[in-house]
Amino acid sequence: MCENSLRPPGHNCGGDSDLIKSYIGSDGIVRPEQLKLNPQITVKDLFQSYFQFFNNSTWLAQPSIYSISFNELHSLLYGSQTKNIYKSWPNYHKKEFDGSYPHTSMTTELFLIIAAKINISIHLVVEVGSFIGKSSSNIGRAIKIHPQWSKQVVLLCIDTWLGGVEHWLQYQHMVALEYGRPTIFEQFLANIIHANLTNIVLPLSTTSLIGAQLLIRHKLFPQVIYLDSAHLQGETLVEIEMFWALLQPGGILIGDDWRWRSVRCDVLRFARNIDVVPTIIRNTWFIQKHFIDPIPISTYVNPSCSPSRFKDLQEKLREEREINYNSLSWTNDVTETNQTTSKYDDFSLWFVNNSFFSTTLNRIIALFHLDDQCHLQIDGELQMKKRKFCKLSMWI
C-alpha cells in the first residue's frame, strides 16, 4: 500500500522520510499503533483511480453494458476463441458434487423475494464470494425458474477460490489442497455442472477488487450484486463502496452475514453516508439504489428546435430509466436560462450535481454533451446554500 493512503488527502506519495521513520521502531519493525491515521479518510480517497473512471470523458463516451448474453460474457472474460469452460473442463482431480458446506443465507426463495422489489429489467447478477457454489446454485435456480429470467439473465461469480481464513482453519477438507494449492475452483465447477446451471453461471477467478475494476473497464453494470466475500471491518466497506458504484440505479445490493459485527458496522457506516436504512431479513441485508431525480433550475430550448423534435427527445430520455425527466417542459423563452447556455444547444438543463450523474446517460451518450464543471453560483438563493450544480446540454 502506498504511504499516501495513511496521510490526509492532498499529500503525495514518497519523500517524507521523517514521517515514515516515525512509524518504525529501533528494531526496524513498523508498529501500526504508531500510524497516525486520518479518521476522515474514505474509500474514495484510498482508491481514487477507480472512482475517477466515473468522471473520465473517454470512459463516459464508451457504450455501457446493462444486458449481456451468456456467450457474450464468456467471450469477454475468456476470449472469443476459448472453448466452453464447462465442456472443456478435464476434471483432473475427479471432483463430484459436494453439498456438505452448510453456510449460506441466500436461498432461492429469498433471492426471488428481494429481486421482486426491482422495477427494472434484470440481465446481469454478480456474486462476490462464491466458495464451492452453494449460494451461486441457489441464485442460479431462481434465475432458471423465473419465466422472464431464464433466457436473459447471467450470473457472474467473482472469487479467488483460494478460501478464506475460516475455510483454512475450520473447513480444510473443503480447501482440498493438491500440491499445496486449493482445489476449491474445481469443486465449484463440479457443483455448478451438477445443478445444471452451465448456461447461466460464469466464474471470474480473481479478487473482488480486480473483479470490480474489470467490470468498470468493460462498463458492465449489474442490476443485482450479492456480497459474501469480505468480513473484516473496513474490508467490507471497501467492497460495498466499489460495487455500489457499479450497481445500475434501480438495482439492489445484497450482502450476507448481517450478524457479524464487523459486517454490520461497515454496512451501517455506508448506509449512514448515503442517508438510507438497510433492509434486514434474518442474516441478509440489502439496499436499493433509487433513481435520482434532477432538480431543474432553468431550461432553455433553442427556437429552432421544434416542439415535435423536443417531444421525440423527451421520449428517448424517458426510455432511459436511470433518471426521470418528466419535469422537462417546452419553452422558447431564452431569458429563463443563464447566459452560459450555448446557442448551439437545443436545450440546456441545470440541476443539482450528484456523484451518480456520471453513470446516468450512458446508453444515449451520442445525444448528450456534459459540461462537468461545477458551478457554485446560479442565483442568489441557491448561492447562499452553497450547493453545486452541473449543466447538461443536449442537442438532436
N, C-alpha and C positions, 0 to 999 in steps of 0.2 A: 504494500500500500504506500502510496506517495505521502510524504510528510505533510503535504498540503491538506490532507483530509483531517489532520489533527489541529489545524490552525483556523483562526477566524476567517470568514470569507474575505477575499481581497488579497490574501498573501499568495505569493508564488512559491513553487517548489524550489528547494535547493538554496544553498548559500548561507543559511543561518546556522552556522556551526555551533555557536554558543547555545542556541536553543536546543539543538539536538544533543549536545553534550550534557545538558542539564537533566536529560531523561536517562542517562546512562550512569550506573554506579561505578565505583572504583574498580570493581571486578569485571567491568565491561558488559554487564547484563542490563538490558532495558527493563525497567520496572514500570508496568502500566499505571500503578497508582501515582507515579510521578508525572504522568502526562496531564497537561492542562487542557482538557477537552472543552470545547465551546458548547455549552448546553443548548445553544440556539441553532447549531448546525443541523441541516436537514439532509434527507436522502438526495434531494436535487442538488445540494452543494457537493455531495460526495461523488455523484455520477452526472456531472454537468454535461459531458459529451453525449450521454444517452438522451437526456431531456432536451438538449439543444436541437435534436433532429426535428422536433415538432415546430420549430421556428425557422427551419432551413428552407429557403425558397426553392432550391433544386429538388429537395425531397418532397416538398409540397406539390411541385409540378408533376411528379410521377403519379401514375394511376394507383389508386388504393384497391385492395382486395378484401371484400367482405364475404364473397362466396367463391369457393374453390372446390372442385371435384376431388375425389379420392385419387384418381390417376394424375391429375394436375399437381396435387400436393406431393405425390410420390415422386414425380419428375423434378419438382422444385427442390425437394430435400435431398434426393439421392442421385439426381442426374437423369437425363432423358433416356440414356442407354442402359440404365440399371434394370435388371430383371425384377419382377415382383419379389419383395423381400421374404414373403411367406412361402411362395412356391419354390424359391431358390435356396431356402434355408437348409443346410446339410444336417443340422441337429447332431453334431459330433458328440455331445455329452448325453445323448439318449434321454432327453427330457420328455416327461409326460405330464399330464395335468396334475397340478398340486393346489388344492383349495384349502389347505390347512391353516393358512395365515388368518388369524381371527379379527384383525383390527381394520375396520373402516366404518365410518358413519354414513358414507354415501351409498345408499341403497337405490335400486331402480325406481322405487316408488317416490323416494324423497327427491330425486332429480326431476321427476315429472312434475311434482308439486311446485318446486321452486321455478322451474323453467316455464311453467304456465303463467307466471307473472310477467313474462316478457311479451311486449307488444310489437316487436319487430321480428322479421323472419330470421330463423336460426339456420346458419350454414356451417359455422366453424365453432367447435368447442375445444378448449385447450385445458388439459390437466397437467399440473406441475407437481410431480412426485407420484409415481405410479407403482413402484416396487414390483411385485410379481403380478399385478394386474387385477386385483380384486375390485377396487373401485372403478377401474377402467372398464372391466367387464360389465359392471352394473350400469354405468353410464351408456356403454355401447348397446346394452339390451334395451335401455329406454329409447335410444335413437332408433333401434331396429323395430320396435313395436309401435312407434308413433307413426300414424298414417302419413303425416306430412314431412317427416324427417328421414325416413329410411333410405331414400334415394338422393337426398340433397345435403345431408349433414355428415361432416367428417370430424372425428375425434383425434386430435393431435396430443400425444402423451410425451411430456418432456421429463427426462430423468437421466441421471448418470448410470443408473443400475449398478452402483458400487455399494449401496447400502448406507444407512445412517449409523450413528453410534449405537442406538438401541438394537439395531439388527446385528451388528458385530458382537455385541455383548450378550443379547438375550436370544437371538434367533440365528446363531451362527450356522446352524444346519441349513437354513434357507439361503444364507450367503453362498454356501456350497462352493468353497474355494477349490479351484483346479490350478495347480502350479502357482499358487499364491494369489490368484485373481478370482474375484467373484464371478459366478455364472448366473446372476440374477436375471440378466437380459434374456438369456436363453430360456429361463423358466417363464418369463413374461410372454415371450413369443409362443411357447407351448400352451399357455393358458388362453391366450387370445385365439389361437387356432382351435382349441377345444370348444371355446364359446361361439365359434363360427362367426367371428367379427372381423374377418380378414379383408372385408371390403368397406370397413368403417373406421377401424383404428390404425393409426400410423405412429410409430415411435420416433422420437428425436433424441438420440443418445448424447446428451450434453448437460452442462449445468443450467440451473434456472436462469441465471443472468445472461449467459450466452444465448440461451433459447429466446429470451426477451429481445436481445439485440438482433437476432436473426429475423424475428417477427417484424421488428420495426424497420429493418433494412428492406425487407420484402414488402412492407406496408400491408401486412396481414392483420386484420382487425377482427378478433373473435367476438361473438355475441355472448358466450358463456366462458368463464375461466374458473377452474377449480384448483385451489391451492392446498396442497398437503405435503409440502416439502420442508421448508424451514420451520424450526420450532424454537430456536434460540431468540431471546428478546433482542430486538434490533435487526437481526437477520430476517425475521418475519416481516418487519416493517419495510425493509428494502424490497422484498418480493411484492408486497402489497402495492407499494408506490409504483414500481416499474410495470407491473401487469395491469394496474388500474389505468395507467396512461394508454395502454393498448386496447382496452375494452371499448367496443363500439357503444356510443350513447344509446341508452335503452336496454343495454345488456346487464348482466348480473355477475358480480364477483362473489364466489363462494369459497369458503375455507373450512377446513376440518379442525378438530381438537380445540374447541372453544374452552374446554375445561382446563386446558393447560394455561397456567397463569401467564407465562411468557407470551403465548399467542394472544391471549385475551388483552393483555396490556398494549400490545402493538396494534391490535385491531381497534381498540378504543381510542388510542392516540391518533390513528389515521382518521377515524370517523369524526373525532372532535375537530380535526384540522379542516375537514371539508363540510362540517356542520350537518352531519347525518347521524342517524341512530341505526346500528346494525340490527338485523332481524336474527333471532336465535331460535333454532329448532333442535332441541336436545344438545348434541355436541357439535352442531354445524352452525356457522354464521354466514350471512350473506348481505351484500349491499348492492342496490340497484343504481346504475348510473343514469340519472334522469336527463332528459333533454333540457337544454338551457335556452330559454327564450331571450332574444336580444331586447334591449330597452331602446326603442328608437328615439333619437334626439332630433334629427332633421332628415327629411327626404327630398331629393331633387330628381326630377325626371326631365331629361332633355326634351324640349318641344318637338324635336324631330322624331322622337320615339312615339309611335302611335299607341293609342290605348290597347289595340289588339295585340301588338308586339309585347307590350308590357304584361298583358294578361298571360301570354304564352310563357314568358319568363317566370311569372308567378307560379304557374303550374309546374314548371320544371323544378323550381325551388321547393315546392311542397312535396314533390316526389322524394326529395332528399329529407329523410325523416330525422335527420340529425338536428335540425333547427326549425322552429315554427316561424314561418314568415307571414302568417296571416295578418300581422299588424301593418304590412305594407299597404299603402293606398296610392291611388293615381293622383298626380298633381302636375300642373305646368308652372307652378309658382316658384320661380328661381329665387325669390327673396327668402324662401324658407331655409335655404342652405347656407353654409359658410362660404366665404369667398374662395376657400381652398378647393372646392369642387371643380374637377376638370370639365371643360366644355365638351370633351370627347366622351364623357361618361353618359350612358343612357339614364342612369340614376345612381345616386350615392346614398348610403345609409350610415348614420353614425349610431353606435351602440356601445354599451359598457363593455370594456375589454375583459376577457377572462382566459384562463390558461387552456380552456377546452377549445377555443376558437380555431386554432391551427389545424385541427383534425376534422372540422365540420364541413368543409367544402370540397372534399377530395374528388368525388365522382363526377363533378361538373366543373373541374378546375379550369377548363378551357373557356368557360364563360365568365371567369372571375379574375379580378386583379386586386390583390391585397396590399394595401399600404400598411405595413406592420409597425409604423412609427406611432408611438403612444402620444396622445395629445392631452395635456393637463388642463387646458383652458378651452372650454366650449362656450359657456356663458357664465354670468355672474353666480347664479345659484349653484351650478354644478362645480364651478371653480372652488367655491368655499368648501365643498365636500371633499375636494382633493381626490376625485375619482378619475381613473384613467379611461380613455376612450380610444377606440380604433375606428378607422374609416374603411368601409367596404364599398368599393366602386365596381359597378357591373356594366357590361355592355352586351349587345346582341350582334 
